[in-house]
Amino acid sequence: MAEPLRAFDERTISPGHKWRASSALQKSIRRGKVMTALTMARALLQLDPPYLVRRLPVIALEDVGLGNLDAAEATIWALKNAAWRKRVGGTIEVVLRLVEELASGVKDRSGCDLVVTAGFDPQRAAERQWASQATARELVDVIATSRDPVSRAIAAWQLSGPAARESADMRPGKARPDLEAVIEAVAPNHRVATLMRAAWGGRTGVLPLGLGIVAQMAAHADVRVERDRFEQYDPIDGWPAECFDVHVREGRRALAYLVAAAPTLASLLRSGGVSERRLWEAAGELLWCVETDSCDRRLVFPGSRELRWQARRAGGLAWAGLRPEFHEPAIELLRANTELLDHARRRVLGVVPSRRGPREVVTPAARDLLRPLRGSSVRPHPITPDELRNELTSDPTKPR
């Protein structure tokens, strides 16, 4: 059941809503909610038009990519050409048309997944170290001959130049940057090569690199479209519930509330290696796996599922400190407690007056993992009202 989007009345829109609107725009495009995406785009055009012009190409490469290459290409080109936008009706008209095209088409996040894994997977640290010491010829050989897309991406990232500094442990190395050599090696056709050149650098970072490699993977493969299954929440005070994630202050507070109200989840994360100060961050990475990553229609081809799972592990769960054997049980535990998560969001936003929410659901896998730990310091424990109040009113450190 949808509520009216009251929050975007022009008379009541607040500058403090910018990050909510930005998060909601990307989630709405990802889930194919065209009308909601247009509403959020109008809000951002009112709050900060230059920000939206910078942000939309990133969304096009992160969430759409090969799924609707026409829309991604149009977004990159149109938002780099202010004079053209002025001739055809202005930035507002162009942006709204692009948002509609991006939201209504097929999605593909595999290029983004590839970049996340190449840049941040702890298990690939040795490869990144080798790449920083390799010569240009050695890097080109890996790009041209390796069958592992992540290895190819690491080598290409290193050879591409200054953008390599974006990764936690990618450093400028011996090889002289050669972007053209990278594009020639990874782009399957002239169209993708032209798009990579147009999109390279700036806010999009090395996302064009991922696009080129996955375009090669899908070029001669069996490609199909699948629908993701995801929870459909009622809006919260007019805002899409899924926009309240780690990128929004209220979302971070809701995650802290959730961890405090779900002692089994907190204990599972602690026993899996997550430090006390990072529990809410780990819960946010689980939320990505359960909810945030979902698309309405997703492009699927050989290797894309593996890239998706590697990115989940590398970009979030391992980054938060959770050991691999705890990944699936923790994901399933959070999936079983989406009702409690929804209550946490509404409680933080003041939509529900009572602290009393649904009880935590404990899954068999979580119970089995925690059973040997009974009597230890990571045993599930009851949460007190004072602890809940502290979690609710604290302002956690901004996420990465």
C-alpha angles and dihedrals in degrees: 000000000000126000121210113267093246093159092076100059103136090230094056105033110127130206086230089068094067097099093042089053092046092051092044092050093055094044091048093050090047092051096042095246096151100177094046091048090052091049092052091046090054089050092052091045087057095044104038118350096180090054092055091048088054095042102048096068088054090053090047092056098037099046110017110029113130092003090077107004091172091060094044091049092048091050094051093046100042096047092051091055112066093168092056092049090053092052095051100047108296139282096291094056093046095046094051092050091050092049090052091051094047094048097045098050136074117285132223122184097170094105091055090044090054094051092048092051094045093050104037114019106121089211089062096053093105091053091051090049091051091049091055089058098040126104122243090254091053092049092049090050091055092047092049101041111025118103091202109092092202093054090048090050093051092051093045092047091053093048094046094075135223095012087072088080090073093077121083093243106012109115133181104270142190097286118093109241112259112176093171091056089052094050092046090052100046108028111093095203144006093265095057091043091054091048092050091053093047094048099040120121131359117068094344092063112180096338090113087062091060091046092056096050096046089046086060091049092052098038098093100015138104101269124189140162124243133183120234119224114228141158118272107214127190111250117263111233088332096313124111105257093224092063090074099084135121092300094064125064094228089049092055090049090050090053090051089050091049093052090049092048095044108059094174091055090048091049092048091053093047093049089048091060104267114141121234093250092054101047094105091047091052089049088052091054090050088051089056090057094045103039121351098061093056121119130190093229121010130193110235127193136151109302097014095102091051091050090051094053094044090053091051090053098039102036098046125357098048090037089057090051100254113147117237097247089060097051101088097037090050093048091050092047092054091044088055090053103051089120090059090047090053090051090050091054093048092046093052091048091049094243094124115045098203128077089211109102137156118308119256115265113225115208122213092243092054091046091051093050093049098042095084089050097060110130093024128109092264095060114132109263134189118261120232126220090247091054090049091050092050092050091047096051099038121100107221120215113275113267123245 
